Amino acid sequence: MDTTLQDPLVGHVLDGRYRVDARIAVGGMATVYRAVDTRLDRVLALKVMHPALAGDASFVDRFIREAKSVARLAHPNVVGVFDQGTDGSYVYLAMEYVAGCTLRDVLRERGALQPRAALDILEPVLAALGAAHRAGFVHRDMKPENVLIGDDGRVKVADFGLVRAVDTITSTTGSVLGTVSYLAPEQIEHGTADTRADVYACGVVLYEMLTGAKPHTGGTAAQVLYQHLHDDVPAPSAAVPGLPVELDELVAGATARNPEIRPYDAVALLAQAREARAALSDEQLDAVPPQARAEVTRNGADDRTSVIPRAIGQGNGEGNGSGSDTAEPLHRTSRLRMPPPQPAPPRRAFAPRRGLLAIVAAVLLVLGAGAGVWYINSGQFTRVPSLLGQTEKEAAKRLSAAGLDVKEVRREYSETYERGTVMNSDPASRARIRDNGSVTLVVSRGPETVKVPDVKGLPLAEAKGELKKAGLAPGIVTRAFSEDVPQGSVVSTDPRAGTERHPDSAIAMVVSKGSPVEVPDVTGESVEDATSELEDAGFTVKVASGRVTSQEEAGSVARQSAAEGARLAKGDTITLTVSKGPRMIPVPDVVGEKVDDAKSTLKAAGFEVEVDRPFLSFSDEIASQSVTEGDEAPEGSTITIRTKGGL
């Protein structure tokens, strides 16, 4: 029975926009649905928090944090978040829909993967996490369930719900966030996690891809946690004989119980993974582990991902693959069949003793010659152990264990490797070297940084020159008033002087506009007088080409671009508009009207009105007006009306 039919959200339009079509997965915190954005007409995934948790502020905060964190990443290997909102008791995230399956589905279906397929999945995962780490985030819940593999082969990392800033110390009280099988020892012991906790989880995931099983198992979660704390992750080759040592070293470095020994973030681990891949032959990359199970497909057209190659010789996906007469049955493992033993030749009763001695001598001669050839070509050599990302002390220890020593230590700047870790070696890792040979280590000095120079008080052009001389780039320039710094000179920089920054970093500057000057009112003045007054105050004056009608006398200033009292910098431009005088309009006749009616009539025509009442006049009727009917008067001028009566 389709359980989605019982889900109340299926068929519902959430927030008036997202039509829920089907339920994809259910987790402890949220349910994921396939939905359609009816506004943009696109399919997406809708992650809806369980209503029972929506009242918990910490869970809602985690949801919102996931949306904001992923929105900042915008990486092709991270499942994108389009929107976040609420609808009644439902809190949701609208996310990118990835048609395909999870890495957990792949491992459940196929068991162990070939090394090439495992690296094809691991590398985009590390690229996504590397982007998060360099943006300042830690995922904290890496596991196969959070690795999505699209039908087109794309690999994406999902569920950043436990994400935290790298520099945020996260501790738990009575519980540990994350999934038990992939928790780093420091997460379990101290409740803290940084980028190296994600590296540890990726190492466990790689082990699981290579072997088809988790490195630590137990009947209870406590047993698994105990093993994380006290047992190293075993070498994958212990479970998959013949697995290259490069993959053993990759897993060992990523899952070291001491976080100081691990690669410091996913970018460093990605570099090691690519180095390991380059050292492997095609036969090693494509070797099928005994734990691999045959891929099951339907009609040969349901490939989950292009990074996992289709099993060769499989049938139609039913039973053991014998659905067609020509298909060979699937075999779980291949076995090398030895030829039957040959019957021993009959022993001669009387072999000459001299002949026997000659045979023994010949065999010894051949063995001795072979041993000599081996010693000349290989016996005198060993390989440089993997050193990238190790601390200088740890690298020296690894070389010593391999019978090698440190010849020289050089230090160079690096944007990729953490300060104090090995970024290169000569000979390089995995290169052949004579026994007891010496290796030169190149240790990172960290990113090359420069100090922001003090350019306060310098003119802008000179300040830009100083920044370029220091290896920095002039950034955005904003202007502000300053009572202390001369106009045109730098008031401050962001970041401030003395701060260390990477070369070519942009430095923003605030440039002084000088002391503010208040704008005087020059409306009604002649253009010459107004211009002189403004220029004396330190402004630049511009006169508009056109003239406007106004109450001001023709030829005088009708208006100014900056109002009286405005605070501007010296040198700022103020535009003056010249008046062509008021508009002349005819005056209506209001004699005989009541005072209120007369006032309304005159104001409607565009005049101001003044009422003159004679002494002891009690009449409300207009007897005369200052401008007679039919004559013109300036628009806005005052018309005086006089009432009847009086002495």
Order of alpha helices (4+ residues) and beta strands (2+ residues): beta-beta-beta-beta-alpha-beta-beta-beta-alpha-alpha-beta-beta-beta-beta-alpha-alpha-alpha-alpha-alpha-alpha-alpha-alpha-beta-alpha-beta-beta-beta-beta-beta-alpha-beta-beta-beta-beta-beta-alpha-beta-beta-beta-beta-beta-alpha-beta-beta-beta-beta
